[in-house]
Amino acid sequence: MKQWLYCLLAVLVVPPFGASAMPLNMTKGVTDISGRVYDLHMIILYICCAIGLVVFGIMIYSMIYHRKSRGVKPASFHESTKVEIAWTVVPFIILIGMAIPATKTLIAMEDPSNADLTIKVTGSQWKWHYSYFNEGVEFFSVLSTPMDQITGDGTKTETYLLEVDKPLVIPTNRKVRFLMTSDDVIHSWWVPDFAVKKDANPGFINEAWTKVDKPGTYRGQCAELCGKDHGFMPVVVEVLPEAEYDAWLLAQKQAAKDAQAAAQASLSETLSMEELMTRGEQVYMSTCAACHQPNGAGLPGVFPSLIGSPLIKGDINDHIDIVVNGMPGTAMQSFSKQLSAKDIAAVVTYERNAWGNDSGDTVQAIDVNNLSAGEGASAAAETAEQVATDIADEVKQIAEQVPEVATAEVDLSEATHEQLMAEGEQVYMTSCMACHQANGAGLPGAFPSLIKSPIITGEIAGHIDMVKNGKPGTAMQGFAAVLSPRQMAAVITYERNAWGNDSGDTVQALDVDSHGQ
């Protein structure tokens, strides 16, 4: 009997010491939340194992020592109240014991408040789009595994199908809030080491967060069946020390400015057919071949062939338009934010002349720019974008010279309506435009429009409360710790009077400061 007891103790005690190293077990991760999730998983697992051992132990014991062949006769009792109470109360106590730690962990997992950094994560077939709020940095992250490994011609590396051209970069020791959405179908952003797995649904915003203490590169995947190339949609997150992250962020901002300057310069370039075809083939293979295949034949019934298709034979402007703006209701997405005008011109030229199409057509960057922005409107759009950039730089320079709101004397003086509108536009362009767009139209299904919306036509107090404290359960965060009362008053005044709202309302810093007191 003692030997059986020792074996039982070994079964219960020994496995926990090596559980984290088991290849089929849940990973312990590198964050506080992932550790809590792992501990919860192990607690529940061993409770279930203990219940199983007790139940099956009693069953086996009963079958061995109370079998008919030993002359044992069954008892004749029926409807024992004590037994019924026991098998009701004991499971109830066990479930409560499991529910308490599970609830605490789930509440902690779903609390993205007081984040130091907010990143919008947008899934699309089959790539991730990352946008850093209030930083002016955004980029697409695409699988970078070489095609020869995918086709089996090359030797697969340890990071096969788990490597991208541009990883998401976040800092250590800062709480990062993620806003998940999708451009097309349901995706799921999953990084096991962070214990973060959240669906990205089209037209909806889901929230998640993480705080990583250990620098490194962490990999995950899309965990939702999102189409034929679902397995080619990895997630790679590079966690840098805070100082290195700040330096990376500055470099990204400078790179964005350089890219904008290069895009502007490309409008005056005229490339030869050979240059366009060479560049276009590179763009096609990295961006279009996944759907339309390297030979342009597509997938019948799913992705149309580009060989002699109506699109290729038709008007060049229609071809440019579908690449720039996509086609709603189909898998053809917009590439206006993914490719430069020069790259779009090159790939359109390549598609119209490859695989025997031989149309002889050439497209230049200026043609793409004129079509996407409209003749004469492109210059105005570039001017507006440059003004917004200059305003953001100016606000940042001012913010660096002025003490933080928490320690500086708060300005509660009154301002004229015109002053508030001018200041409000600056604040809106740097703090609100990423979600609600420069024209206040928002993103339908994701970020609400501010044009004649209920918040604009409603009570001013409700508008102040929304900007100051945010709205739990939505992507609207509180700006009380980010903006001064004067800035909040200015942006509220601006929102209530811009884009044809014309409410005539004027909000002062004192109104914001006294709200809720």
Helices and strands as residue ranges (DSSP letters): H 2-13, H 15-18, G 19-21, H 32-65, G 68-70, H 81-109, E 117-124, E 127-132, E 137-141, H 147-150, E 168-171, E 176-182, E 187-191, G 192-194, E 196-200, E 206-210, E 216-222, G 230-232, E 234-240, H 242-266, H 273-283, I 284-288, H 289-292, H 310-313, H 316-325, H 341-353, H 365-373, H 377-401, H 417-431, H 433-436, H 454-457, H 460-469, H 485-497, H 509-514
